[in-house]
Structure formats: C-alpha cells, structure tokens
Amino acid sequence: MTWSSPSFDLPPVADRVGPFPHRRWLQTWWESRGRGELVVADTPESLICLTLVDGVVEFAGEADLTDYHSPLGNRDTLALANLVADLEPGTQLCLDSLPGEAADAVAGALTQAGLQTSVAQHEIAAVLDLPATFDDYLASIGKKERHEMRRKRRRFDNEVGPGRVERREGPEAVSLFARLHRLSAGDKGEFMTEDLERFFLALHTDAGGIIDVLVDGDGRPASAIFSFEDEHGFYLYNSAFEPGLRTLSPGNVMLSHLIERAIGRGLTVFDFLKGDETYKFRLGATERPLYLVSATVGR
C-alpha cells in the first residue's frame, strides 16, 4: 500500500488530534525516521498506519515524537480487524498515545478480531479550551496567574522590548530554533541532534510545521516555538528560549502572546500536547488522558 490511498483523507476517530494521524505527518516521519515494515491497512471506510519491527506492531510515528495517534474513518469498521488475520502468531500489538474515543475503537476492533486486549493509561496531554476573548481567558486563570502574566509581559517590554512575535519560515528559521534548543540545560539541550534537526526541517517543509519567534526591541530572538495549526486549534510541539534572558521569562511571555493570538483567530483549543509540566496547568490547561492498547496474536 502506498501513500496514495484516498482513505488518508478520512477524519480521525478522535477529535482535535492535530497533524499526527494524517498523511503529511506520517509520510514525513516515515521517510525521515521510519524502520521495519510499513503496514497501511485501509478500506473505503477506515485506515490505520502502522509499523512492524521485530515482531511488534506499533503506530507509525514513535511515541516520543508523536503526541496523538488515531485511526481514520468509521470507528465501527476499523481496517485493523482485517490486518490481525494476516499477522503471525506471537506478534505483539502495542498501540500508544490514543485519546479515549480512539482507544475504545482500537480495543473494540482487536476484541472483534478475537484477541485478548488490555487498555491502560500511559500518558496525558494538557489541553486549554479557549474562550471567546482574551479578557475572558485572563479571568478564567484567576487573579494570581493573571497578575503574573501581565507582570512578566510588562517587565520584558520595559527591559528589552517591546516584544513581538514573528512567524519565520525556511531553513534559517529551523536552524535558529535548533540553536536555541541546544542552549537548553540537561537532557533538553542534548535532544536536538543533527538527525532531529533534519526531521524538524522536514516537518517544517513537508508537514505544515510552523515557527514563531519572540524578539526583543532590537529584533533579537528571545524564544521560539515549533507548532502546528488547523481549523480547530494550535498545537505546541516544542519550544526553546535564550538562556541569557531567563530572568525575563521569555517562554512565558511568548505563550501569553500566542494564546492571545489564537483566541483572536477564533481557535477553540490551545494544545500543549504530551506532558504534565506544571506551567501548562497554571495557564488553564486540563488533562486529556492517553491510552496504550496492547494484545498478542494467538492469545
């Protein structure tokens, strides 16, 4: 099966999952980082994109880089059930990062195929539902956080601003983002290898990845965010900032600008994606559980 299947255009079983279950993301990931055998099971009503590596079936898109997985199409007629019949006994299925509605559909398809299936929560995403106005948003996060957001923006503007957010494009934007990322302390600073920088460039070029940069009053980059947008919302994929400006909270300042912009554009969700970092919930996000569905063929 090639990437030309029209079933790639079907909607995801789970709502508000950003670019991750769609053709552009999956093909970019496969061509950049895929290994093993690509397995695309599709019918006119549904599609699921998987890999088979060393006797284990997983979603295309490794869990550390793909925040949501979801089959496409009709949840009651998933192509996954047809695929199971062609797998060797003993093959394991480990299907991760599924929002609840997608986990229910996947588990149901595996049960229908005669497999003993387990479902367990293994991650959370942090999702902020956006109100109609930025004033409404500020009211919703409470007096303390509202005061802190305004104070940090004011301090940034007074000391190095006025700050503004610019949309950047092209290889130079990816290089800037990668450079800031490598300035981070600890594991985060080591994350952005040359291989991963090439992957981010491919996401930017081929899969709709966008780069926003907070600059100071002299146009110098203070923070950068790599994200995706669709008709529903803003999906914050990765971020970095200039360590020399840490005391001015450039990451928080930038987030406040991006949330305000998303509301102004009429988006309904600001998704911080996977991870339980405290700052996400201080800014008003709520938990979205993600599930791992597992089974073994022949059991």
MARLUMKE-433278 format. One record per residue (C-alpha): x, y, z; residue in three letters. Coordinates in steps of 0.25 Angstrom, whole numbers, plus 5000, padded with zeros to 4 digits. Example, Ala and Ser with C-alpha at 12.3 -4.5 7.8 and 13.67 -1.06 7.14 Angstrom:
! MARLUMKE-433278
504949825031ala 505549965029ser 
//
This chain:
! MARLUMKE-433278
500050005000met 500550144996thr 500350275002trp 499250304991ser 498150234998ser 496950324998pro 496550275012ser 497650365017phe 496650475015asp 495650425025leu 495550495038pro 496150435051pro 495350355060val 495850445071ala 495550595071asp 496550705072arg 497850625070val 498650725061gly 499450675049pro 499950545055phe 498950435049pro 498950505035his 499750465023arg 500750585023arg 501250565037trp 501250405035leu 501950415022gln 502950515027thr 503250435039trp 503450305031trp 504350365021glu 505250435032ser 505150325043arg 504450205039gly 504950065041arg 504449925039gly 503249895030glu 502150005028leu 500749945029val 499550025024val 498249955026ala 497150025019asp 495750015014thr 494850115007pro 494250145022glu 495550145030ser 497050145030leu 498150115041ile 499650135038cys 500650045046leu 502049985046thr 502449845049leu 503849835055val 504449715061asp 503049645063gly 502449775069val 501349855063val 501250005066glu 500750125061phe 501550195050ala 502150315058gly 502950285070glu 502350315083ala 503450415087asp 503150505075leu 501750475072thr 500750535082asp 499450475077tyr 499050345070his 497750315064ser 497150225053pro 496450295042leu 494950275038gly 493850205043asn 494150155057arg 493150035056asp 493849975043thr 495349995046leu 496249925036ala 497149885048leu 496249765050ala 496549715036asn 498049735038leu 498149645050val 497749525042ala 499049535034asp 499949545046leu 500849435051glu 500449365064pro 501249435075gly 501249575069thr 501049675079gln 500249805077leu 500649925085cys 499750045081leu 500050165089asp 499650315091ser 498150285088leu 497150385093pro 495950315100gly 495050305088glu 496150255079ala 496650155090ala 495150105091asp 495050085076ala 496450015075val 496149925087ala 494849885081gly 495449855067ala 496449755074leu 495449695082thr 494549675070gln 495749605063ala 495849505075gly 496949565083leu 497049575098gln 497249725099thr 497749815110ser 497549965111val 498450055121ala 498650205122gln 500150235120his 500250385117glu 499450515118ile 499350635109ala 499050775114ala 497950845107val 497450985108leu 496051015103asp 495951155098leu 494851255101pro 494351365092ala 495251475097thr 496651495103phe 495951565115asp 495151445117asp 496351355117tyr 497051445127leu 495851445136ala 495851295136ser 497251275141ile 497051345154gly 497651475160lys 499051415163lys 499351365150glu 498651485143arg 499551575150his 500851495147glu 500551485132met 500351635132arg 501551665141arg 502451575132lys 502051635119arg 502151775125arg 503551745130arg 504051685117phe 503551805109asp 504151905119asn 505551845120glu 505751785106val 504551815098gly 503551845093pro 503451695090gly 502751645078arg 502451505071val 502951485057glu 502551365048arg 503851315042arg 504051215030glu 505151135023gly 506351065027pro 506951185034glu 505751185044ala 505951035047val 507451065049ser 507051175059leu 506051085066phe 507150975067ala 508151075072arg 507351125083leu 506950975087his 508350935088arg 508651045098leu 507650985108ser 508150915120ala 508250765123gly 507450665114asp 506750765106lys 507950825101gly 508450695097glu 507150655090phe 507350735077met 508350655069thr 508750675055glu 507750565051asp 506650625059leu 506950765053glu 506750705039arg 505450645044phe 504950775049phe 505350835035leu 504550725028ala 503350755037leu 503450905034his 503650885019thr 502650765017asp 501750745028ala 501250885032gly 502150915044gly 502251065047ile 503251145055ile 502951265063asp 503951355069val 503851455081leu 504851565078val 505251685087asp 505251825083gly 506551815075asp 505951695067gly 506851595075arg 506251455077pro 505751425091ala 504951305090ser 504451215079ala 503251115078ile 503051005067phe 501650975065ser 500450935056phe 499150995054glu 497850945048asp 496450995047glu 496150955062his 497451005069gly 498851025072phe 499750905075tyr 501050945083leu 502050835078tyr 503350885084asn 504051015090ser 505351075093ala 505851215099phe 507151295100glu 507651255114pro 508351395116gly 506951445117leu 506351345127arg 506051445137thr 505151515128leu 504351395126ser 504351395110pro 503651265109gly 502451305118asn 502351445111val 502351375097met 501251275102leu 500351395106ser 500551455093his 500251325085leu 498951295094ile 498451435091glu 498751425076arg 498051285076ala 496751345083ile 496851465073gly 496851365061arg 495551295067gly 496251165070leu 495651075081thr 496751005087val 498251025090phe 498850895092asp 500150875100phe 500150735095leu 500850625104lys 501450645117gly 501050685131asp 501850815133glu 501250905144thr 501351025136tyr 500250975126lys 499250955137phe 499551095143arg 499151145129leu 497851085130gly 498050945123ala 497350825127thr 497750675126glu 497450595114arg 497750445117pro 498450365106leu 498450215106tyr 499250095102leu 498449975095val 499249845095ser 499049705090ala 499749585085thr 499349505073val 498949365077gly 498449395091arg 
//
